[in-house]
Amino acid sequence: MSVFTDLVVELGRLLEPVLAESATAAAIVLFTVLVRLALYPLGRAAFRAATPAAGCLPMLLQLPVFYLMYQSFSSGGELLGHRLFAAPLGARWTGALEEGGPFGAQGLVFLGLFAAIAVVAAWSAVRGRRAAAAAPVPVPVAGKGASKGKGAQPALSAEQVEAMRKVGGVLPLLSFGTLVTAAVVPLAAGLYLLTTTAWSVGERAWLQYRRDGAARSSL
């Protein structure tokens, strides 16, 4: 845990001349981006595999990172004194309500976080429905003697198509579940959830764009 704390502190010091007391919050966002960049090859492979198990793997690998974030801002430590605007990074939504209500100084910070997560969740829901509706119809596999074009994509089986539709329906719900989780964890962990969820949705959009572009160019 000390390695994680030291890294966040150092990133915060680099950002402090620009962001002042919110530098550590920005360091958490930057740290999350670095983690997701490291996991990008795995996310790309999971997108190509189009199976529920492969799609969940990048998320499972982030659980230890989320645990470290949660522990660092739940138990005592030097990070607890840092803030995002008026709210301490170790504060929770319930504590913000006790301090000044939902529209108090801390409450407004949490409301901004919840609003950002809700926007990402809505974006994920829209993309999930579109992906499920656009799932390709399985094509019967040709006989052994049939020739395939050079740029032809392998036909998806009925099971793969159904798996894609199920994932498209579940992922938006997970995004809205992030909103509930952010309400009970420290603010720092909520920032991590917002950043990684937004990255996931943006990554899927980018990979889908690239796949659609490759399909168009092969026609």
N, C-alpha and C positions, 0 to 999 in steps of 0.2 A: 504493500500500500504506500510505503514511503516513496518508492520510485514514481508512482503515479502522482502523489502530492508534489514532489519536487518538480516534475515535468510541468504540471499546471501552474505552479508558482513561477517557474522560469518564463513560461509563455506569458503569464500575466505581467511580469516585469518588463518584458519586451513591448507589450501593448500599453503599459501604463502612461507613457508620455502623451498618448493620443486619447485614451479612453478613461483616464483617471481611475476613480474607484470602481468602475464597471469593467476594468481590464481583466479581472479574473473570470468574470462571466463570459467575456469574449474569448478567453483562453480555453474555456470549456467547449465552446462552439468550435474553435479551431482544432482542439484535440479530437473532437468527435469526427470532424472532417478528415483528419489524418487516419483515424481508425477505419473509416469507410473507404478511403482511398486504398488502404492496404487490403481491404476485403473486396475491392472491385472485381478482380479476376474471378473470384468465387461467385459473386453476384451475376456476372456475365454468363458463367457456365451454368448457373442455376436457371437463368432466364432461357437459355437454349434448351435445357433439359425439359422444361415445362412440366415438372412433376411436383406435387405438394411437398414431398420430402426434401427435394433439392431447393425449393423456394424457401423453406424454413431454416435451412442450414446457416445462412449468413446471420439470421436473427438469433439463433441459438449461440453462435460464436461470440455475440456481443454481450451475452448475459454476464460473463465475468467482469467486463468493463463497466457495465451498469452497476454491478454489485460494489465494485471499488468506488464508483462515484457516490453511491448511496451511503456507504460506510464512511467515506471521507467527510461527508457533510452531515452525518448523523451523530457520530461520536466526536469527542473533543478534538481540536486540532487547530492549526494556524489558519486553515481555509475558512473557518466559521466566521471570522471577522470581516470577510469580504462581502460586497453587496452588488446587486444589480439595481441601479437607481436607489430607491428608498428601501428596498427589501433585502435583508440578509440572505445569502445563498443557502444557508442552512434552515431558513424559515419554511414553514408549511402553510397551506391555505387556511387551516383552522387557526393557526397563530395570527395570520394576517387579519382574519375576521375579528379576533379578540382585540387586536391593536386599534383598529379604526373602522371596522366593517368593510364590506366589499368595495366601497368607493373611497376608503382611506388611502394613505400614501402607499402602504404595502399591498393593499387589496387591488389597487389599480395595476400594479406590476403583474400580479397573478392573473388578473382579467385579460391583460394584454397577451400573456403566455397562452391562456386558454383559447383566446380568439385566434391566435396564430395556429395552434394545434387543430382547431375546428376547421380553419380554411384548408389546411393540408389534408385533413380527413375527408372533407367534401371533395377536394380535387381527386383524392385516391378513389372515392366512391364513384365519381363520374367516369374516371378512366377504367375502373374495374368493370363497370357495366358495359362500357363500350367494347372492352377486350372480350368479355364473355359473349356479347352479341356478335362480334366479328370472328369468333373462333371458327377455323376452317372445318368444313365437312370432311369426314374421312373418305379417302379414295381407295377403292379396292386395289390391292397389290397386284401388279401385273405378273404374268407368267415369267419363268426364268429366261425365256428367249426374248422378252420385250426389252427394247433399248431405251435408255434414259438420256435425256438431254444433258449437256455439260453442266448448265446452271440450274438444273431441276432440283427442287427441294424434296427430301424424302417425305412421302405421304404419312400423315399422322393417323394412328389407329383410333378407334372409337374410344378406347380407354384414355388415351392421351388428351383427346378433345374434351372428354368429360372432366378430366383432372384440371384442365385449364379453366373450364367454366366454374368449377368448385373453388379454385384458388381466387379467381376473379370475384367471387361472391364473398369469400371469407376475409380477404385482405382489407377491404374498406371497413369492415366491422372491427378489425384489429386496430385500425387507425383511430376510430372513435373510442376504443378501449384505452388508447393512450391518453385521451382526455381525462378519463376517470383516474388512471394511475397518477397523472401529473397533479391531481388534486390531493393526493395523500403522501407523496414523497417530497423531499426537500426541493427547493426551487432549482438548485443546481442539477439535480437528477431530471427535473422537468425540462430544463434547457437541453440536456442530452437527448431526451426523448423527442423533443421537437425537432432538433437538428437531424437525428438519425432517421426519423420518419419522413421528413421532407426530402432527405437524400434518397431514401428508398423509392419514393414516388417519382422523383426527378430521374433517378437512374433507370427505372422501368420505362419511363417516357422516352429517354434517350436511346435505350436499347431497342425499343419498339420502332422508333424513327429510323434507326440504322437498318433494322431488318426490313422494314417496308421499303426503304431506299434501295437496298440490295435486290429485293424482289422486283421492283420496278425496272432496275437496270438490266435484269436478266431476261426481261420480256423482249 
